Amino acid sequence: MTIATALAAALPEGTVLTDPDLLAGYRRDEADLVPAGTPVAVVRPRSTAEVATAVRVAAGHGVPVVPQGARTGLAGAANAVEGCVVIAMTGMDRILAIDPVNRTAVVQPGVVNAVLAKAVAAEGLRYPPDPGSWESCTIGGNVATNAGGMCCVKYGVTTEYVLGLEVVLATGEVLRTGRRTAKGVAGYDLTRLFVGSEGTLGIITEVTVALRPPAEAALTAVAVFPTTAAAGAAVAAIAGEGLSPSLLELLDATHLAAIEAYRPMGLRTDARALLLAAADTGTRAADDLAAIAALCERSGADEVFAATDVTEAAALLEARRLAHPAMEKLALESFPGGNGGLIIDDVAVPRARLAELLDGVDRIAAEHGVAIGVVGHAGDGNMHPNIVVDRADPASLERGRRAFDAIMRLGLDLGGTCTGEHGVGLLKREWLAREVGPVGMRVQHAIKQALDPANLLNPGKIL
Ligand SMILES: Cc1cc2nc3c(=O)[nH]c(=O)nc-3n(C[C@H](O)[C@H](O)[C@H](O)COP(=O)(O)OP(=O)(O)OC[C@H]3O[C@@H](n4cnc5c(N)ncnc54)[C@H](O)[C@@H]3O)c2cc1C
């Protein structure tokens, strides 16, 4: 019996897709220029039991399994492996409980981030992690990549909100990790082991998250800088003074021009870099924002202005959220033939070294003859240098790849990490090995071997 027939026999009607046209839609995530295979079947489970069945059947046939959320990933981690079974988790999309007393929510992994954020807001609570893709990415994908976002500079990344998980293991057994209590230290922290594991250790079927009280309304300001490095220096100065902005994002000139072309909104396209800052400290917010503005000016900002009202602040935030599609369009149109693409990088350095990273990226762009736009969560020292390449031109691709490697090397030399939030996936495997070294890799392999000895879960990703 083929794997597709066996899955169809074991699962409810309509759960298994085998139509080649439909399968093609599940090949890859949003990462450009990384390989993807074609699945032999896609399973769309509605319950943990169905996930466990699919894993058991696949394991019985020795066929790899690739879990997918909304496929907004930017490292190829959700890309199908040739001949695999994709388990598409978007159908498991129920919010199972919101508990205002314990400030927790229990959700299925296919719940979209924005849906959870809005549902808990209606109960007077907040789920802070807010990736730029929040209107489409899933909580399961967020947990599996340990996603960050704009408010993470003050409120922390996904892992800080994950209290417990239900996970289907490679054996098809169901593991429950963590707790629903405010505290708990029983045993090894298996919850954190699965956070960021990119579908390589198990398939997450339920997530218990911690919630917070709502934030106070934020005041927003924009600082205009003559260089990206000056903006980086301002970030270090703000952190050095012990200020806690609720948002501190950087957009360079390339991104400002791309966004303005994508959706004209009156952005300062003459600026080399903009820092977008917000303070949500209630009655202290105006003073905190004034202190941030003063530090920006001291670091070389040409101009700092406050958003006049909530609508203007929301528009600035919207501009930041449009950075990715706008830059994709710019890349597409940058070369005759419309074959332009992006190598999207994700590097994080200690905040004190951010200016060096940004200077270095400018230097690398010039040395390799490529355009690189920089955007990112500056307050976390986490930047996304986006390298523009012509997919149809091997020389352009080669220059782009060399520039990518040079940025990775620079990030590590500055004491940083090869990925702040997008994950390792297929894109950064070589760089993970360089970052963690041979002992680190031996431990990583030992964990994988213990949980997935036949290497069936998302093989070839991370390790
Ligand atoms: C416009 C845009 C903006 C973005 N902004 C940010 C940002 O600000 N911060 C950030 O961190 N990322 C960002 N991303 C990247 C991406 O949205 C995140 O990595 C997100 O967490 C992926 O969620 P997803 O549901 O799309 O997962 P997918 O892309 O489908 O999968 C991602 C990984 O999770 C695994 N996975 C998915 N579901 C499960 C499950 N239930 N069990 C086990 N493994 C699973 C997959 O195998 C894969 O390894 C952005 C992407 C885009 C396109």
The ligand as an SDF file (V2000), in Angstrom:
LIG
                    3D

 53 58  0  0  0  0  0  0  0  0999 V2000
    5.8700   39.8780    6.1690 C   0  0  0  0  0  0  0  0  0  0  0  0
    6.5470   39.0020    7.1720 C   0  0  0  0  0  0  0  0  0  0  0  0
    6.9360   39.5420    8.3790 C   0  0  0  0  0  0  0  0  0  0  0  0
    7.5480   38.7290    9.3460 C   0  0  0  0  0  0  0  0  0  0  0  0
    7.8930   39.2890   10.5320 N   0  0  0  0  0  0  0  0  0  0  0  0
    8.4510   38.5200   11.4830 C   0  0  0  0  0  0  0  0  0  0  0  0
    8.7980   39.0770   12.7490 C   0  0  0  0  0  0  0  0  0  0  0  0
    8.6050   40.2660   13.0090 O   0  0  0  0  0  0  0  0  0  0  0  0
    9.3450   38.2520   13.6710 N   0  0  0  0  0  0  0  0  0  0  0  0
    9.5640   36.9240   13.4170 C   0  0  0  0  0  0  0  0  0  0  0  0
   10.0520   36.2220   14.3030 O   0  0  0  0  0  0  0  0  0  0  0  0
    9.2530   36.3850   12.2340 N   0  0  0  0  0  0  0  0  0  0  0  0
    8.6950   37.1340   11.2640 C   0  0  0  0  0  0  0  0  0  0  0  0
    8.3730   36.5840   10.0610 N   0  0  0  0  0  0  0  0  0  0  0  0
    8.6450   35.1510    9.8240 C   0  0  0  0  0  0  0  0  0  0  0  0
    7.4470   34.2020   10.1540 C   0  0  0  0  0  0  0  0  0  0  0  0
    6.2240   34.8810   10.0600 O   0  0  0  0  0  0  0  0  0  0  0  0
    7.5960   33.5830   11.5400 C   0  0  0  0  0  0  0  0  0  0  0  0
    8.7210   32.7260   11.5380 O   0  0  0  0  0  0  0  0  0  0  0  0
    6.3730   32.7850   12.0100 C   0  0  0  0  0  0  0  0  0  0  0  0
    6.5740   32.3890   13.3540 O   0  0  0  0  0  0  0  0  0  0  0  0
    6.0700   31.5500   11.1650 C   0  0  0  0  0  0  0  0  0  0  0  0
    4.7660   31.0860   11.4790 O   0  0  0  0  0  0  0  0  0  0  0  0
    3.9550   30.1810   10.4400 P   0  0  0  0  0  0  0  0  0  0  0  0
    2.6640   29.8100   11.0520 O   0  0  0  0  0  0  0  0  0  0  0  0
    3.8790   30.8300    9.1360 O   0  0  0  0  0  0  0  0  0  0  0  0
    4.8980   28.9040   10.3830 O   0  0  0  0  0  0  0  0  0  0  0  0
    5.5470   28.1730    9.1210 P   0  0  0  0  0  0  0  0  0  0  0  0
    6.3110   29.1330    8.2950 O   0  0  0  0  0  0  0  0  0  0  0  0
    4.5300   27.3540    8.4410 O   0  0  0  0  0  0  0  0  0  0  0  0
    6.5630   27.1910    9.8550 O   0  0  0  0  0  0  0  0  0  0  0  0
    7.6940   27.6990   10.5140 C   0  0  0  0  0  0  0  0  0  0  0  0
    8.4130   26.5400   11.2310 C   0  0  0  0  0  0  0  0  0  0  0  0
    7.5730   26.0460   12.2550 O   0  0  0  0  0  0  0  0  0  0  0  0
    7.3130   24.6490   12.0640 C   0  0  0  0  0  0  0  0  0  0  0  0
    5.9380   24.4530   12.5020 N   0  0  0  0  0  0  0  0  0  0  0  0
    4.8170   25.1160   12.1290 C   0  0  0  0  0  0  0  0  0  0  0  0
    3.7600   24.6740   12.8280 N   0  0  0  0  0  0  0  0  0  0  0  0
    4.2150   23.6950   13.6580 C   0  0  0  0  0  0  0  0  0  0  0  0
    3.6140   22.8500   14.6310 C   0  0  0  0  0  0  0  0  0  0  0  0
    2.3200   22.9240   14.9270 N   0  0  0  0  0  0  0  0  0  0  0  0
    4.4020   21.9590   15.2770 N   0  0  0  0  0  0  0  0  0  0  0  0
    5.7300   21.8870   15.0390 C   0  0  0  0  0  0  0  0  0  0  0  0
    6.3470   22.6600   14.1280 N   0  0  0  0  0  0  0  0  0  0  0  0
    5.6010   23.5490   13.4510 C   0  0  0  0  0  0  0  0  0  0  0  0
    7.5690   24.3860   10.5920 C   0  0  0  0  0  0  0  0  0  0  0  0
    7.9440   23.0510   10.3740 O   0  0  0  0  0  0  0  0  0  0  0  0
    8.7110   25.3490   10.3350 C   0  0  0  0  0  0  0  0  0  0  0  0
    9.9090   24.7590   10.7920 O   0  0  0  0  0  0  0  0  0  0  0  0
    7.7850   37.3660    9.0700 C   0  0  0  0  0  0  0  0  0  0  0  0
    7.3980   36.8230    7.8420 C   0  0  0  0  0  0  0  0  0  0  0  0
    6.7990   37.6230    6.8990 C   0  0  0  0  0  0  0  0  0  0  0  0
    6.3770   37.0090    5.5950 C   0  0  0  0  0  0  0  0  0  0  0  0
  1  2  1  0
  2  3  1  0
  2 52  2  0
  3  4  2  0
  4  5  1  0
  4 50  1  0
  5  6  2  0
  6  7  1  0
  6 13  1  0
  7  8  2  0
  7  9  1  0
  9 10  1  0
 10 11  2  0
 10 12  1  0
 12 13  2  0
 13 14  1  0
 14 15  1  0
 14 50  1  0
 15 16  1  0
 16 17  1  0
 16 18  1  0
 18 19  1  0
 18 20  1  0
 20 21  1  0
 20 22  1  0
 22 23  1  0
 23 24  1  0
 24 25  2  0
 24 26  1  0
 24 27  1  0
 27 28  1  0
 28 29  2  0
 28 30  1  0
 28 31  1  0
 31 32  1  0
 32 33  1  0
 33 34  1  0
 33 48  1  0
 34 35  1  0
 35 36  1  0
 35 46  1  0
 36 37  1  0
 36 45  1  0
 37 38  2  0
 38 39  1  0
 39 40  1  0
 39 45  2  0
 40 41  1  0
 40 42  2  0
 42 43  1  0
 43 44  2  0
 44 45  1  0
 46 47  1  0
 46 48  1  0
 48 49  1  0
 50 51  2  0
 51 52  1  0
 52 53  1  0
M  END
$$$$
